[in-house]
Structure formats: C-alpha cells, structure tokens
Amino acid sequence: MSDTKTYAGSCHCGQVAYEVEADLSRVISCNCSICRKRGLLAFVPEGNFRLAQGADVLTDYTFNKGVVHHLFCSRCGVGAFGRGTRPDGVTTVAFNVRCLDGVDLDGLNLRKFDGASL
C-alpha cells in the first residue's frame, strides 16, 4: 500500500527549496562513491517534484557515466536532489531524504543498494 505524502525540503542555507510527493517506504542507502558522503535517497517521477526556489544557485555535478545530474547549492554546498533518466526513458528526481522537513530518519526502512559495484 502506497503512503504518498507531500514533503518540503531544502538545502542547509534555505536558498534551494522544493516540494516532493513521495512514498518514503522505499528509501535507498547506496554505497557508491558519492552517496556514501551525500545521504539517503528516494526517487520520484519528475512530475512529483517542484523546485520552489533556488534554480539560480544550483550547481551541476556529474561523474562516472555522466547520466545523473547531482545538483547542489552553490552557497552552502548541500546536495538536496539530482535528476536523471531511467533506462526506459522516464525522467526521475532523486532527492536527499535528509533534506526533508519533519521526517524521522530513525523510523525509515532503508533498502541497501550496491552502487559501488556498477
């Protein structure tokens, strides 16, 4: 059963802010080189994500195959979300669950993903 809710999220300084409709029962803890340092991720279709402010302060970072755009605030450096395209062509947004307001991180059921082996 889906438990989709609307969450507000932001970077540390608040310059980048967004809203996302998401079901946090599928939060991913990835061990790739960037996720080990970045946070906990959840994915939604692009239509479930709305950037409220901060497009002018976002900086784009790609690595490895360059297919995921890791976006971060150029002021405080926090990576609040990223954008990419799945192999089936669907554009998705991966957001840092640690950037969401009012989420009990200890209550999440994390799914481990071995991104280091890709």
N, C-alpha and C positions, 0 to 999 in steps of 0.2 A: 504494500500500500504506500503510495506516494505521500509525503508530508512536505509539500512545496509551500514555502513561505517567502515573503519579501524581506530582504535584509538590506541595511545600509552599511556601506564600508568606506574606508578612506585610508590614505597614507598617514604617516606619523604627524606631519605638519598640517594636514587637512586641505592642502591645495588640490589634491586629487580625491574626488568623492564619487561614489556610484551607488546604484541600487541594483540588486540582483534577485530574481525569483529562482529559488533553488531548493532542492531536497538534500539536506546535509547528511542523509543516511549513507551517502557514497563519497565520503571524503578520503582523499588519497594521500598517503605518506610515501613519497617517491625518494629513491636513493641516488638519483642521477647527480651529477656534479653541481648543478645549480639548485635543485630542490633541497638538497641536504643543508644548504645555507639559507634558503628562502622561506619555507613554511609549508603549510598543509594546503593541498589544492582540491578544488571541486570544479567540475566542468558543467557548463550550460550552453544551450544553443545561443547564438548571437542575439536573437530576439528577446531573450530573457535578461539581458544586461543593458543597463542605461548609464552612460557616463554623465553625471550631473555637472561636474566641473573639473577643470584641470587639463583639458586637451593641450593647452598651450605650454604646460610644464612637463609633459610626458617625454621621456627619452626611450628609444627603442634599442633593445639589445638582442642579438641572435647569436647562436653558436651551433656547433656541430653541423647539421644539415641546413640550418638557417630557415626552417619552416615554421618555427614558433617565434612570435614576436613577444619578448618579455619586456613589458612596459613598466617603467619606474619613474617616480617623481624626481625631477632634476634638482629640487630644493632639498628634500630630506633623504633621498636615496631609497625609499621603501618601494619594493615591487608589489603593488597591490593586485595586479592582474596581467594577463597576457592574452594574445589572440593567435589562433592557428586554424588550419583546415584539416579535418579528418581525411583519411584515405578515400572515403565515399564522397568527398567534396563539400560536406557540411562545415560551415564556419562556426567555430566554437570560441568561447571565452573561458579561460582558466583563471579563477580568482583565488587569492590567498585568503583562506578562511580565517587566519589570524588577524586579518584587517577588518573583519565584520564586527559591528557593534552588538553587544549583548549575547554572544554565543559562549556557552560553557564548553570550553575546549576539552576539559577532562571527561565530559559526558559523550564525546563523539566516538563512534565506532570506526576506527581507521582501517582502511584497506591498504596493505603494503603493495607497492609496485616496484619491480626491479628495473628501473630506468637505466641503471649503471651498465646493464648487460646489452643494451640496444646498440 
